[in-house]
Amino acid sequence: MVPLRRAFEAPKYRRTKVAIRVIREFTTRHMKAKEVKIDKEVNLLLWSRGITNPPRRIKLEMERDEDGVVSVRLPPTEESS
């Protein structure tokens, strides 16, 4: 879970932009990444409620390759049968 409370300290018209920056900083700090690539689905989830109301926290899956590039994506969802 990545807490995005710092994004809510920003002005309303910048919150989702700041949330993306918070995810990059969180990933860099915890995964010791040189470069962070955020998946399109994560971006769409953050922007789904507009620029003023991103989610408070988000569950993400992070994976580092051998070059030190970390890819951030949503975890796979469990399909109920």
Biopython code that builds the backbone (N, CA, C, O; Angstrom):
import numpy as np
from Bio.PDB.StructureBuilder import StructureBuilder

atoms = [
    (1, "MET", "N", (0.839, -1.171, 0.000)),
    (1, "MET", "CA", (0.000, 0.000, 0.000)),
    (1, "MET", "C", (0.892, 1.245, 0.000)),
    (1, "MET", "O", (1.795, 1.381, 0.826)),
    (2, "VAL", "N", (0.625, 2.120, -0.918)),
    (2, "VAL", "CA", (1.362, 3.372, -0.999)),
    (2, "VAL", "C", (0.454, 4.473, -0.457)),
    (2, "VAL", "O", (-0.590, 4.752, -1.046)),
    (3, "PRO", "N", (0.836, 5.103, 0.661)),
    (3, "PRO", "CA", (-0.005, 6.174, 1.195)),
    (3, "PRO", "C", (0.174, 7.448, 0.367)),
    (3, "PRO", "O", (1.296, 7.863, 0.077)),
    (4, "LEU", "N", (-0.928, 8.045, 0.000)),
    (4, "LEU", "CA", (-0.886, 9.254, -0.825)),
    (4, "LEU", "C", (-1.362, 10.483, -0.052)),
    (4, "LEU", "O", (-1.841, 11.445, -0.652)),
    (5, "ARG", "N", (-1.233, 10.456, 1.277)),
    (5, "ARG", "CA", (-1.720, 11.584, 2.071)),
    (5, "ARG", "C", (-0.980, 12.881, 1.774)),
    (5, "ARG", "O", (-1.541, 13.966, 1.928)),
    (6, "ARG", "N", (0.279, 12.775, 1.349)),
    (6, "ARG", "CA", (1.038, 13.992, 1.018)),
    (6, "ARG", "C", (0.421, 14.731, -0.164)),
    (6, "ARG", "O", (0.580, 15.945, -0.286)),
    (7, "ALA", "N", (-0.277, 14.013, -1.030)),
    (7, "ALA", "CA", (-0.906, 14.654, -2.186)),
    (7, "ALA", "C", (-2.032, 15.579, -1.733)),
    (7, "ALA", "O", (-2.351, 16.546, -2.425)),
    (8, "PHE", "N", (-2.633, 15.297, -0.590)),
    (8, "PHE", "CA", (-3.745, 16.109, -0.110)),
    (8, "PHE", "C", (-3.273, 17.360, 0.623)),
    (8, "PHE", "O", (-4.095, 18.189, 1.013)),
    (9, "GLU", "N", (-1.972, 17.509, 0.815)),
    (9, "GLU", "CA", (-1.421, 18.748, 1.350)),
    (9, "GLU", "C", (-1.228, 19.774, 0.237)),
    (9, "GLU", "O", (-1.043, 20.961, 0.506)),
    (10, "ALA", "N", (-1.273, 19.317, -1.003)),
    (10, "ALA", "CA", (-1.116, 20.197, -2.164)),
    (10, "ALA", "C", (-2.442, 20.906, -2.438)),
    (10, "ALA", "O", (-3.487, 20.477, -1.948)),
    (11, "PRO", "N", (-2.407, 21.977, -3.211)),
    (11, "PRO", "CA", (-3.665, 22.622, -3.607)),
    (11, "PRO", "C", (-4.548, 21.652, -4.382)),
    (11, "PRO", "O", (-4.054, 20.724, -5.022)),
    (12, "LYS", "N", (-5.851, 21.873, -4.317)),
    (12, "LYS", "CA", (-6.809, 20.959, -4.943)),
    (12, "LYS", "C", (-6.519, 20.729, -6.414)),
    (12, "LYS", "O", (-6.688, 19.615, -6.909)),
    (13, "TYR", "N", (-6.089, 21.757, -7.118)),
    (13, "TYR", "CA", (-5.907, 21.644, -8.561)),
    (13, "TYR", "C", (-4.613, 20.939, -8.948)),
    (13, "TYR", "O", (-4.289, 20.866, -10.133)),
    (14, "ARG", "N", (-3.863, 20.415, -7.972)),
    (14, "ARG", "CA", (-2.616, 19.700, -8.275)),
    (14, "ARG", "C", (-2.543, 18.310, -7.650)),
    (14, "ARG", "O", (-1.512, 17.650, -7.780)),
    (15, "ARG", "N", (-3.563, 17.851, -6.995)),
    (15, "ARG", "CA", (-3.457, 16.659, -6.152)),
    (15, "ARG", "C", (-3.057, 15.395, -6.900)),
    (15, "ARG", "O", (-2.200, 14.653, -6.422)),
    (16, "THR", "N", (-3.643, 15.132, -8.042)),
    (16, "THR", "CA", (-3.295, 13.896, -8.753)),
    (16, "THR", "C", (-1.882, 13.968, -9.312)),
    (16, "THR", "O", (-1.176, 12.960, -9.336)),
    (17, "LYS", "N", (-1.459, 15.141, -9.761)),
    (17, "LYS", "CA", (-0.085, 15.291, -10.235)),
    (17, "LYS", "C", (0.903, 15.007, -9.102)),
    (17, "LYS", "O", (1.921, 14.346, -9.307)),
    (18, "VAL", "N", (0.594, 15.509, -7.912)),
    (18, "VAL", "CA", (1.459, 15.283, -6.760)),
    (18, "VAL", "C", (1.421, 13.808, -6.358)),
    (18, "VAL", "O", (2.437, 13.264, -5.926)),
    (19, "ALA", "N", (0.270, 13.156, -6.491)),
    (19, "ALA", "CA", (0.156, 11.733, -6.157)),
    (19, "ALA", "C", (1.085, 10.893, -7.034)),
    (19, "ALA", "O", (1.700, 9.942, -6.551)),
    (20, "ILE", "N", (1.188, 11.231, -8.292)),
    (20, "ILE", "CA", (2.096, 10.510, -9.188)),
    (20, "ILE", "C", (3.539, 10.727, -8.744)),
    (20, "ILE", "O", (4.341, 9.793, -8.757)),
    (21, "ARG", "N", (3.865, 11.937, -8.359)),
    (21, "ARG", "CA", (5.212, 12.225, -7.868)),
    (21, "ARG", "C", (5.492, 11.453, -6.577)),
    (21, "ARG", "O", (6.606, 10.966, -6.380)),
    (22, "VAL", "N", (4.492, 11.336, -5.694)),
    (22, "VAL", "CA", (4.655, 10.593, -4.442)),
    (22, "VAL", "C", (4.920, 9.114, -4.726)),
    (22, "VAL", "O", (5.750, 8.495, -4.059)),
    (23, "ILE", "N", (4.227, 8.548, -5.704)),
    (23, "ILE", "CA", (4.448, 7.147, -6.072)),
    (23, "ILE", "C", (5.869, 6.951, -6.590)),
    (23, "ILE", "O", (6.524, 5.968, -6.243)),
    (24, "ARG", "N", (6.352, 7.876, -7.416)),
    (24, "ARG", "CA", (7.728, 7.782, -7.921)),
    (24, "ARG", "C", (8.744, 7.856, -6.781)),
    (24, "ARG", "O", (9.698, 7.078, -6.752)),
    (25, "GLU", "N", (8.547, 8.785, -5.843)),
    (25, "GLU", "CA", (9.471, 8.930, -4.715)),
    (25, "GLU", "C", (9.432, 7.696, -3.815)),
    (25, "GLU", "O", (10.477, 7.222, -3.369)),
    (26, "PHE", "N", (8.239, 7.175, -3.547)),
    (26, "PHE", "CA", (8.075, 5.978, -2.719)),
    (26, "PHE", "C", (8.804, 4.797, -3.354)),
    (26, "PHE", "O", (9.527, 4.069, -2.673)),
    (27, "THR", "N", (8.615, 4.612, -4.648)),
    (27, "THR", "CA", (9.243, 3.504, -5.361)),
    (27, "THR", "C", (10.760, 3.657, -5.376)),
    (27, "THR", "O", (11.482, 2.683, -5.166)),
    (28, "THR", "N", (11.243, 4.856, -5.618)),
    (28, "THR", "CA", (12.686, 5.098, -5.635)),
    (28, "THR", "C", (13.303, 4.808, -4.275)),
    (28, "THR", "O", (14.382, 4.222, -4.187)),
    (29, "ARG", "N", (12.617, 5.220, -3.218)),
    (29, "ARG", "CA", (13.151, 5.033, -1.866)),
    (29, "ARG", "C", (13.128, 3.556, -1.450)),
    (29, "ARG", "O", (14.106, 3.061, -0.891)),
    (30, "HIS", "N", (12.038, 2.861, -1.714)),
    (30, "HIS", "CA", (11.899, 1.498, -1.224)),
    (30, "HIS", "C", (12.533, 0.445, -2.122)),
    (30, "HIS", "O", (12.962, -0.601, -1.637)),
    (31, "MET", "N", (12.598, 0.705, -3.408)),
    (31, "MET", "CA", (13.157, -0.276, -4.335)),
    (31, "MET", "C", (14.565, 0.101, -4.794)),
    (31, "MET", "O", (15.192, -0.643, -5.549)),
    (32, "LYS", "N", (15.060, 1.249, -4.342)),
    (32, "LYS", "CA", (16.388, 1.747, -4.720)),
    (32, "LYS", "C", (16.542, 1.761, -6.240)),
    (32, "LYS", "O", (17.495, 1.218, -6.799)),
    (33, "ALA", "N", (15.576, 2.398, -6.877)),
    (33, "ALA", "CA", (15.487, 2.395, -8.337)),
    (33, "ALA", "C", (16.262, 3.551, -8.941)),
    (33, "ALA", "O", (16.394, 4.619, -8.343)),
    (34, "LYS", "N", (16.771, 3.314, -10.139)),
    (34, "LYS", "CA", (17.380, 4.382, -10.923)),
    (34, "LYS", "C", (16.319, 5.059, -11.773)),
    (34, "LYS", "O", (16.378, 6.265, -12.011)),
    (35, "GLU", "N", (15.354, 4.281, -12.227)),
    (35, "GLU", "CA", (14.289, 4.796, -13.079)),
    (35, "GLU", "C", (12.995, 4.079, -12.708)),
    (35, "GLU", "O", (13.006, 2.889, -12.390)),
    (36, "VAL", "N", (11.875, 4.810, -12.749)),
    (36, "VAL", "CA", (10.571, 4.246, -12.404)),
    (36, "VAL", "C", (9.639, 4.406, -13.597)),
    (36, "VAL", "O", (9.508, 5.497, -14.152)),
    (37, "LYS", "N", (8.990, 3.304, -13.989)),
    (37, "LYS", "CA", (8.003, 3.340, -15.063)),
    (37, "LYS", "C", (6.648, 2.969, -14.474)),
    (37, "LYS", "O", (6.470, 1.874, -13.941)),
    (38, "ILE", "N", (5.700, 3.891, -14.577)),
    (38, "ILE", "CA", (4.360, 3.674, -14.047)),
    (38, "ILE", "C", (3.466, 3.180, -15.171)),
    (38, "ILE", "O", (3.423, 3.768, -16.252)),
    (39, "ASP", "N", (2.752, 2.090, -14.904)),
    (39, "ASP", "CA", (1.875, 1.473, -15.890)),
    (39, "ASP", "C", (0.694, 2.390, -16.218)),
    (39, "ASP", "O", (0.279, 3.207, -15.396)),
    (40, "LYS", "N", (0.176, 2.243, -17.405)),
    (40, "LYS", "CA", (-0.944, 3.062, -17.869)),
    (40, "LYS", "C", (-2.180, 2.853, -17.001)),
    (40, "LYS", "O", (-2.923, 3.803, -16.754)),
    (41, "GLU", "N", (-2.414, 1.625, -16.533)),
    (41, "GLU", "CA", (-3.584, 1.339, -15.702)),
    (41, "GLU", "C", (-3.516, 2.064, -14.361)),
    (41, "GLU", "O", (-4.543, 2.515, -13.853)),
    (42, "VAL", "N", (-2.323, 2.182, -13.783)),
    (42, "VAL", "CA", (-2.151, 2.921, -12.529)),
    (42, "VAL", "C", (-2.483, 4.385, -12.762)),
    (42, "VAL", "O", (-3.170, 5.010, -11.953)),
    (43, "ASN", "N", (-1.998, 4.928, -13.862)),
    (43, "ASN", "CA", (-2.264, 6.317, -14.207)),
    (43, "ASN", "C", (-3.763, 6.553, -14.387)),
    (43, "ASN", "O", (-4.302, 7.544, -13.895)),
    (44, "LEU", "N", (-4.430, 5.645, -15.090)),
    (44, "LEU", "CA", (-5.871, 5.794, -15.305)),
    (44, "LEU", "C", (-6.644, 5.695, -13.998)),
    (44, "LEU", "O", (-7.631, 6.406, -13.813)),
    (45, "LEU", "N", (-6.209, 4.821, -13.082)),
    (45, "LEU", "CA", (-6.871, 4.706, -11.789)),
    (45, "LEU", "C", (-6.727, 5.995, -10.980)),
    (45, "LEU", "O", (-7.680, 6.448, -10.345)),
    (46, "LEU", "N", (-5.533, 6.579, -11.007)),
    (46, "LEU", "CA", (-5.327, 7.832, -10.273)),
    (46, "LEU", "C", (-6.174, 8.964, -10.850)),
    (46, "LEU", "O", (-6.741, 9.758, -10.100)),
    (47, "TRP", "N", (-6.260, 9.043, -12.163)),
    (47, "TRP", "CA", (-6.973, 10.136, -12.810)),
    (47, "TRP", "C", (-8.471, 9.870, -12.956)),
    (47, "TRP", "O", (-9.196, 10.745, -13.429)),
    (48, "SER", "N", (-8.956, 8.693, -12.567)),
    (48, "SER", "CA", (-10.365, 8.337, -12.786)),
    (48, "SER", "C", (-11.331, 9.269, -12.059)),
    (48, "SER", "O", (-12.453, 9.475, -12.520)),
    (49, "ARG", "N", (-10.904, 9.835, -10.922)),
    (49, "ARG", "CA", (-11.779, 10.738, -10.177)),
    (49, "ARG", "C", (-11.382, 12.206, -10.344)),
    (49, "ARG", "O", (-11.810, 13.065, -9.575)),
    (50, "GLY", "N", (-10.575, 12.475, -11.340)),
    (50, "GLY", "CA", (-10.211, 13.853, -11.641)),
    (50, "GLY", "C", (-8.933, 14.288, -10.952)),
    (50, "GLY", "O", (-8.282, 13.508, -10.256)),
    (51, "ILE", "N", (-8.586, 15.552, -11.162)),
    (51, "ILE", "CA", (-7.327, 16.082, -10.631)),
    (51, "ILE", "C", (-7.429, 16.428, -9.148)),
    (51, "ILE", "O", (-6.411, 16.494, -8.458)),
    (52, "THR", "N", (-8.647, 16.649, -8.651)),
    (52, "THR", "CA", (-8.794, 17.134, -7.277)),
    (52, "THR", "C", (-9.025, 16.025, -6.262)),
    (52, "THR", "O", (-8.937, 16.289, -5.063)),
    (53, "ASN", "N", (-9.316, 14.802, -6.680)),
    (53, "ASN", "CA", (-9.711, 13.771, -5.723)),
    (53, "ASN", "C", (-9.075, 12.412, -6.024)),
    (53, "ASN", "O", (-9.794, 11.467, -6.352)),
    (54, "PRO", "N", (-7.744, 12.287, -5.923)),
    (54, "PRO", "CA", (-7.127, 10.974, -6.126)),
    (54, "PRO", "C", (-7.422, 10.070, -4.932)),
    (54, "PRO", "O", (-7.860, 10.566, -3.895)),
    (55, "PRO", "N", (-7.197, 8.762, -5.045)),
    (55, "PRO", "CA", (-7.412, 7.877, -3.897)),
    (55, "PRO", "C", (-6.442, 8.203, -2.758)),
    (55, "PRO", "O", (-5.360, 8.740, -2.997)),
    (56, "ARG", "N", (-6.826, 7.879, -1.523)),
    (56, "ARG", "CA", (-5.981, 8.149, -0.355)),
    (56, "ARG", "C", (-4.781, 7.222, -0.276)),
    (56, "ARG", "O", (-3.709, 7.623, 0.176)),
    (57, "ARG", "N", (-4.960, 5.994, -0.712)),
    (57, "ARG", "CA", (-3.856, 5.027, -0.777)),
    (57, "ARG", "C", (-4.161, 4.057, -1.907)),
    (57, "ARG", "O", (-5.309, 3.905, -2.324)),
    (58, "ILE", "N", (-3.122, 3.409, -2.389)),
    (58, "ILE", "CA", (-3.272, 2.532, -3.545)),
    (58, "ILE", "C", (-2.354, 1.330, -3.364)),
    (58, "ILE", "O", (-1.218, 1.465, -2.910)),
    (59, "LYS", "N", (-2.853, 0.170, -3.719)),
    (59, "LYS", "CA", (-2.058, -1.049, -3.639)),
    (59, "LYS", "C", (-1.385, -1.259, -4.990)),
    (59, "LYS", "O", (-2.050, -1.285, -6.026)),
    (60, "LEU", "N", (-0.066, -1.407, -4.971)),
    (60, "LEU", "CA", (0.706, -1.539, -6.202)),
    (60, "LEU", "C", (1.636, -2.739, -6.130)),
    (60, "LEU", "O", (1.961, -3.236, -5.052)),
    (61, "GLU", "N", (2.053, -3.189, -7.299)),
    (61, "GLU", "CA", (3.038, -4.246, -7.425)),
    (61, "GLU", "C", (4.247, -3.648, -8.131)),
    (61, "GLU", "O", (4.115, -3.034, -9.189)),
    (62, "MET", "N", (5.431, -3.830, -7.539)),
    (62, "MET", "CA", (6.653, -3.253, -8.100)),
    (62, "MET", "C", (7.620, -4.372, -8.448)),
    (62, "MET", "O", (7.780, -5.336, -7.699)),
    (63, "GLU", "N", (8.264, -4.223, -9.605)),
    (63, "GLU", "CA", (9.213, -5.242, -10.057)),
    (63, "GLU", "C", (10.424, -4.551, -10.681)),
    (63, "GLU", "O", (10.281, -3.673, -11.532)),
    (64, "ARG", "N", (11.615, -4.957, -10.247)),
    (64, "ARG", "CA", (12.851, -4.373, -10.765)),
    (64, "ARG", "C", (13.513, -5.346, -11.724)),
    (64, "ARG", "O", (13.608, -6.542, -11.449)),
    (65, "ASP", "N", (13.972, -4.816, -12.857)),
    (65, "ASP", "CA", (14.722, -5.665, -13.786)),
    (65, "ASP", "C", (16.215, -5.512, -13.517)),
    (65, "ASP", "O", (16.614, -4.779, -12.612)),
    (66, "GLU", "N", (17.031, -6.195, -14.295)),
    (66, "GLU", "CA", (18.478, -6.198, -14.029)),
    (66, "GLU", "C", (19.160, -4.862, -14.303)),
    (66, "GLU", "O", (20.281, -4.644, -13.843)),
    (67, "ASP", "N", (18.508, -3.960, -15.044)),
    (67, "ASP", "CA", (19.084, -2.641, -15.320)),
    (67, "ASP", "C", (18.765, -1.625, -14.236)),
    (67, "ASP", "O", (19.220, -0.484, -14.317)),
    (68, "GLY", "N", (17.993, -2.010, -13.222)),
    (68, "GLY", "CA", (17.621, -1.095, -12.153)),
    (68, "GLY", "C", (16.371, -0.299, -12.450)),
    (68, "GLY", "O", (16.059, 0.650, -11.731)),
    (69, "VAL", "N", (15.645, -0.666, -13.495)),
    (69, "VAL", "CA", (14.401, 0.013, -13.845)),
    (69, "VAL", "C", (13.260, -0.717, -13.142)),
    (69, "VAL", "O", (13.113, -1.932, -13.269)),
    (70, "VAL", "N", (12.457, 0.040, -12.399)),
    (70, "VAL", "CA", (11.338, -0.543, -11.662)),
    (70, "VAL", "C", (10.046, -0.231, -12.399)),
    (70, "VAL", "O", (9.773, 0.919, -12.742)),
    (71, "SER", "N", (9.255, -1.275, -12.639)),
    (71, "SER", "CA", (7.946, -1.072, -13.253)),
    (71, "SER", "C", (6.887, -1.197, -12.162)),
    (71, "SER", "O", (6.913, -2.126, -11.355)),
    (72, "VAL", "N", (5.966, -0.255, -12.153)),
    (72, "VAL", "CA", (4.904, -0.191, -11.156)),
    (72, "VAL", "C", (3.594, -0.491, -11.859)),
    (72, "VAL", "O", (3.258, 0.134, -12.865)),
    (73, "ARG", "N", (2.850, -1.464, -11.315)),
    (73, "ARG", "CA", (1.565, -1.807, -11.909)),
    (73, "ARG", "C", (0.599, -2.223, -10.808)),
    (73, "ARG", "O", (0.985, -2.402, -9.653)),
    (74, "LEU", "N", (-0.662, -2.372, -11.189)),
    (74, "LEU", "CA", (-1.670, -2.832, -10.257)),
    (74, "LEU", "C", (-1.510, -4.336, -10.048)),
    (74, "LEU", "O", (-1.138, -5.046, -10.982)),
    (75, "PRO", "N", (-1.787, -4.840, -8.827)),
    (75, "PRO", "CA", (-1.700, -6.288, -8.619)),
    (75, "PRO", "C", (-2.834, -6.988, -9.365)),
    (75, "PRO", "O", (-3.888, -6.396, -9.596)),
    (76, "PRO", "N", (-2.614, -8.248, -9.740)),
    (76, "PRO", "CA", (-3.692, -8.979, -10.414)),
    (76, "PRO", "C", (-4.871, -9.166, -9.469)),
    (76, "PRO", "O", (-4.689, -9.420, -8.279)),
    (77, "THR", "N", (-6.074, -9.038, -10.003)),
    (77, "THR", "CA", (-7.262, -9.186, -9.184)),
    (77, "THR", "C", (-7.704, -10.645, -9.177)),
    (77, "THR", "O", (-7.520, -11.372, -10.153)),
    (78, "GLU", "N", (-8.285, -11.053, -8.066)),
    (78, "GLU", "CA", (-8.795, -12.407, -7.929)),
    (78, "GLU", "C", (-10.167, -12.471, -8.600)),
    (78, "GLU", "O", (-11.071, -11.719, -8.237)),
    (79, "GLU", "N", (-10.322, -13.348, -9.557)),
    (79, "GLU", "CA", (-11.606, -13.545, -10.237)),
    (79, "GLU", "C", (-12.406, -14.562, -9.463)),
    (79, "GLU", "O", (-11.945, -15.684, -9.253)),
    (80, "SER", "N", (-13.607, -14.191, -9.030)),
    (80, "SER", "CA", (-14.468, -15.138, -8.324)),
    (80, "SER", "C", (-15.228, -15.985, -9.318)),
    (80, "SER", "O", (-15.716, -15.478, -10.327)),
    (81, "SER", "N", (-15.333, -17.289, -9.037)),
    (81, "SER", "CA", (-16.010, -18.178, -9.984)),
    (81, "SER", "C", (-17.343, -18.658, -9.454)),
    (81, "SER", "O", (-18.040, -19.415, -10.130)),
]
sb = StructureBuilder()
sb.init_structure("model")
sb.init_model(0)
sb.init_chain("A")
sb.init_seg("    ")
for serial, (resi, resn, name, xyz) in enumerate(atoms, 1):
    if name == "N":
        sb.init_residue(resn, " ", resi, " ")
    sb.init_atom(name, np.array(xyz, "f"), 0.0, 1.0, " ", f" {name:<3s}", serial, name[0])
structure = sb.get_structure()
